[in-house]
Amino acid sequence: MSNPSAPSPEMKAVICTRYGPPEVLHIRDIPRPKVQSDEVLIKIMATAVNSGDVRVRTLAVEGPMKLVMRLALGLTKPRKSILGTVFAGRIEAVGSKVTTMTPGDRVYGMTGFKFGTYAEYIALKEKSTIAPMPEGATFEEAASLIFGGQTAIYFLEKAKLPKKESPEVLIYGATGSVGTAALQIARHYGAKVTAVCSSQGESLVRGLGIGDIILYDKEDFTKTTRRFDCVFDAVGKTSKKQCAHLLKAGGVYKSVDGMEIATETRGQLQLLKELWECDKLQAVIDRSYPLEQIVEAHRYVEAGRKKGNVILRLNEK
């Protein structure tokens, strides 16, 4: 029999000790989570460092939104001290009431504002946003699909792209994690896609099958005479006022920077899995870091130069 008073095995996790620069992140040994009857324990093999993680760590918002964020996340430091929202890994154990997953299953998913994926293990409810990993994907590839993919699906569906006949779409910030996913998912929806990126990102965008490109370091994309059914700012650096004249009658402007926050669903994970398995979605990975280099990974993402995704490896076996 097991000893109920025995301490839980430990795991390594990244703790955000306060709001601030990358150096506020520290790796510590903490107890591994215990699994409740309706939960699964996931051994996380890979997660990603995304722009959203950086925003939470730095609390990089202005005006009244800073107070709102402090009230939501924590006054002087994140209430959820283990950041990270996406994961790919393996089911390690299941609770007595779990019926849809078994130990050894390869899964991926998102925790949203519950965070917690900068850790070697996480316990989640069976009904959480978890799904079987795409067949043939590595853990790093699977982790790279989630944040950008789910965000792109959310905003493009809100723009009603799937219901339009051959819509014309302009995607600004086409080389980030959301942008690279949006290019591919918009094409899946039958859209004619125009990408806005720098000259440095041109080859990446062309490699994703996009030939209509505006290089913002060579011309002002707002001066184009073309009109679009949707303008999607995948990095949050434009405004609706700045882009309104680019829209057709009834056209929609969407941006990741604003009050609208993308919600995550299992249906989105299933769509990403299907697109991967039929070669309509590529994983775009810029760099991959071991857990011990979490500060360097955050520093790189915060610099704003990444193309696609930055991966953090937690368990190597």
C-alpha positions in Angstrom: 0.0 0.0 0.0 1.1 3.6 -0.7 1.8 5.8 2.2 -0.7 8.7 2.2 1.7 10.9 4.2 4.6 10.4 1.8 5.5 13.6 0.0 4.6 14.0 -3.7 7.4 13.5 -6.3 8.9 16.8 -7.4 9.1 18.4 -10.8 10.8 21.4 -12.3 8.7 24.4 -13.1 9.3 28.0 -14.1 8.0 30.4 -11.5 7.3 34.1 -12.4 8.2 35.8 -9.1 6.9 39.3 -10.1 6.1 41.4 -13.1 9.2 42.5 -14.9 12.1 41.5 -17.3 12.9 37.9 -18.3 15.1 37.6 -15.2 12.0 37.4 -12.9 11.6 33.8 -14.2 13.2 31.2 -12.0 13.3 27.4 -12.2 12.3 25.7 -9.0 11.6 22.2 -7.8 8.0 21.9 -6.6 5.6 19.0 -5.8 4.2 17.2 -8.8 0.4 17.8 -9.0 -1.9 15.0 -7.6 -4.6 13.7 -9.9 -8.2 14.0 -8.8 -10.9 11.5 -9.9 -11.9 13.6 -13.0 -8.4 14.6 -14.0 -5.5 13.4 -16.1 -1.8 13.9 -15.3 0.1 15.0 -18.4 3.9 14.8 -18.7 4.6 17.9 -20.8 7.2 17.3 -23.5 7.1 20.7 -25.1 5.4 24.1 -24.7 5.8 27.4 -26.5 6.9 30.9 -25.5 4.3 33.2 -27.0 3.7 37.0 -27.2 0.9 36.5 -24.7 3.3 35.0 -22.2 5.5 38.0 -22.5 2.6 40.4 -22.1 1.6 38.7 -18.8 5.2 38.7 -17.5 5.8 42.3 -18.3 2.2 43.5 -17.7 2.8 45.5 -20.9 -0.5 47.3 -21.3 -1.2 51.0 -21.1 -3.8 53.2 -19.4 -6.8 51.8 -17.6 -6.2 48.3 -19.0 -3.1 48.0 -16.7 -5.4 48.1 -13.6 -7.8 45.7 -15.2 -5.0 43.3 -15.9 -3.6 43.6 -12.4 -7.1 42.8 -11.0 -7.5 39.8 -13.3 -3.9 38.4 -13.1 -2.6 39.6 -9.7 -1.5 42.9 -8.3 2.2 42.6 -7.9 2.9 39.3 -9.6 0.8 36.7 -11.5 -1.6 34.9 -9.3 -0.9 31.8 -11.4 2.9 31.8 -11.0 3.6 29.1 -13.6 3.0 30.7 -16.9 2.6 29.0 -20.3 -0.7 28.2 -22.0 0.1 25.4 -24.6 1.4 21.9 -24.3 2.1 18.7 -26.1 2.9 15.6 -24.1 1.9 12.2 -22.9 -0.8 11.1 -20.4 1.0 9.8 -17.3 -2.0 8.9 -15.1 -5.8 9.2 -15.1 -8.3 9.6 -12.3 -10.9 6.9 -11.4 -13.7 8.7 -13.3 -11.8 9.4 -16.5 -13.1 7.4 -19.5 -11.8 9.0 -22.7 -8.0 8.9 -22.1 -5.5 6.3 -21.0 -1.8 6.4 -19.9 0.5 6.7 -22.9 -1.9 8.7 -25.0 -0.1 11.5 -26.9 -2.1 14.7 -26.4 -1.9 18.4 -27.0 -3.9 21.4 -25.8 -4.3 24.8 -24.2 -4.9 26.0 -20.7 -5.8 29.6 -21.4 -5.9 31.8 -18.3 -5.2 28.8 -16.1 -1.7 28.9 -17.4 0.7 26.2 -15.9 2.5 24.7 -18.9 6.0 25.9 -18.0 6.2 22.8 -15.9 7.2 19.1 -16.4 3.7 17.9 -15.4 0.2 19.4 -15.2 -3.1 18.0 -14.0 -6.2 19.0 -16.0 -9.8 18.1 -16.0 -10.7 15.4 -18.5 -13.1 17.9 -20.2 -10.4 20.5 -20.6 -9.1 21.7 -24.0 -7.2 18.5 -24.7 -7.1 16.4 -27.9 -5.1 13.6 -29.5 -2.0 15.0 -31.1 -1.8 15.1 -35.0 -0.5 11.8 -36.4 3.1 12.1 -37.4 3.8 15.3 -35.5 6.6 15.6 -33.0 5.9 17.1 -29.6 7.6 20.3 -30.7 5.6 20.5 -33.9 2.3 19.8 -32.1 3.1 22.5 -29.5 3.9 25.0 -32.2 0.4 24.6 -33.9 -1.7 25.6 -30.9 -1.4 29.3 -29.9 -1.3 30.7 -33.4 -3.7 28.2 -34.8 -6.4 28.6 -32.3 -6.1 32.4 -32.3 -6.2 32.5 -36.1 -9.3 30.1 -36.3 -11.1 32.2 -33.7 -10.6 35.6 -35.4 -11.1 34.4 -39.0 -14.3 32.6 -38.0 -15.5 35.8 -36.2 -14.9 37.5 -39.5 -17.2 34.9 -41.0 -14.6 33.8 -43.5 -15.8 30.2 -43.8 -19.2 31.5 -44.9 -17.9 33.7 -47.7 -17.3 32.8 -51.3 -13.6 33.2 -52.2 -13.1 36.1 -49.7 -10.1 38.4 -50.1 -8.1 38.7 -46.9 -5.1 40.9 -45.9 -3.0 39.5 -43.1 -0.7 42.0 -41.4 2.1 40.5 -39.3 2.3 37.4 -41.5 5.4 35.8 -40.0 4.5 35.5 -36.3 2.9 32.5 -34.7 -0.6 33.8 -35.4 0.3 35.2 -38.8 1.8 32.0 -40.2 -1.1 30.0 -39.0 -3.6 32.6 -40.3 -2.1 32.5 -43.8 -2.6 28.7 -44.0 -6.0 28.6 -42.3 -7.4 31.4 -44.5 -6.4 29.5 -47.6 -8.2 26.4 -46.1 -11.3 28.6 -45.9 -10.9 29.4 -49.7 -9.6 32.9 -49.2 -7.4 34.8 -51.6 -4.6 35.9 -49.2 -2.4 39.0 -49.3 0.4 38.9 -46.7 2.1 42.0 -45.2 5.6 41.3 -43.9 9.2 42.6 -44.0 11.7 41.7 -46.7 13.3 39.3 -44.2 10.1 37.4 -43.9 9.3 37.1 -47.6 10.9 33.7 -48.2 9.0 32.2 -45.2 5.7 33.5 -46.5 6.3 32.3 -50.0 7.3 28.9 -48.5 3.8 28.8 -47.0 2.2 29.1 -50.4 1.5 32.9 -50.5 2.5 34.7 -53.6 0.7 38.1 -53.0 3.0 39.9 -50.6 3.3 43.5 -49.6 6.7 44.3 -48.0 6.1 47.0 -45.4 9.7 48.1 -45.3 9.5 48.9 -49.0 6.0 50.3 -49.3 3.1 51.5 -47.2 0.4 48.7 -47.2 -2.3 51.2 -46.4 -1.7 52.9 -49.8 -2.8 49.8 -51.8 -5.9 50.5 -54.0 -7.2 46.9 -53.4 -10.1 46.3 -51.0 -10.6 43.3 -48.8 -13.4 41.3 -47.1 -11.2 41.0 -44.0 -8.1 42.8 -42.7 -6.6 40.7 -39.9 -3.8 42.3 -37.8 -2.1 39.2 -36.3 0.4 41.2 -34.2 -1.7 44.1 -32.9 0.2 47.0 -34.4 -2.5 48.7 -36.6 -5.9 50.3 -35.8 -9.3 50.0 -37.3 -9.2 53.6 -38.3 -5.9 53.1 -40.1 -7.3 50.1 -42.1 -11.0 51.0 -42.5 -10.5 52.3 -46.1 -9.0 48.9 -47.1 -12.3 47.2 -46.4 -15.0 46.4 -48.9 -18.6 47.3 -48.0 -19.4 44.9 -45.2 -15.8 44.0 -44.7 -14.4 43.2 -41.2 -11.3 44.4 -39.4 -9.9 42.1 -36.7 -6.9 42.5 -34.4 -5.3 40.5 -31.7 -4.7 43.7 -29.8 -7.9 44.8 -28.1 -10.7 43.8 -25.8 -11.7 40.7 -27.9 -9.8 37.7 -26.6 -9.7 34.4 -28.5 -11.3 31.5 -26.8 -10.0 28.0 -27.2 -12.1 24.9 -27.9 -11.5 21.2 -28.6 -13.1 21.8 -32.1 -10.2 24.1 -33.0 -7.7 21.5 -31.9 -9.5 18.9 -34.0 -9.4 21.2 -37.1 -5.6 21.8 -36.6 -5.1 18.1 -36.4 -7.0 17.5 -39.6 -5.2 20.2 -41.5 -1.8 18.9 -40.3 -2.7 15.3 -41.3 -3.8 16.4 -44.9 -0.7 18.6 -45.3 -2.6 21.9 -45.3 -0.8 23.2 -42.2 2.9 23.4 -41.6 4.6 23.8 -38.2 6.7 27.0 -38.2 9.4 26.8 -35.5 12.0 29.6 -35.2 14.0 28.3 -32.2 13.8 25.6 -29.6 15.2 26.0 -26.1 15.7 23.6 -23.2 13.9 24.5 -20.0 17.1 25.8 -18.4 17.2 28.6 -21.0 13.7 30.0 -20.3 15.1 33.5 -19.7 16.9 33.5 -23.1 13.7 32.2 -24.8 11.6 35.1 -23.3 14.3 37.6 -24.1 14.2 36.5 -27.8 10.4 36.6 -28.1 10.3 40.0 -26.4 12.7 41.4 -28.9 10.0 41.0 -31.5 12.1 39.3 -34.2 10.9 35.7 -34.1 9.4 34.0 -37.1 6.7 31.6 -36.2 7.1 29.8 -32.9 9.6 29.5 -30.1 9.5 26.2 -28.4 10.5 25.2 -24.8 11.5 21.6 -24.2 10.6 20.3 -20.8 11.0 16.5 -20.8 13.5 15.0 -23.3 12.2 11.4 -22.8 
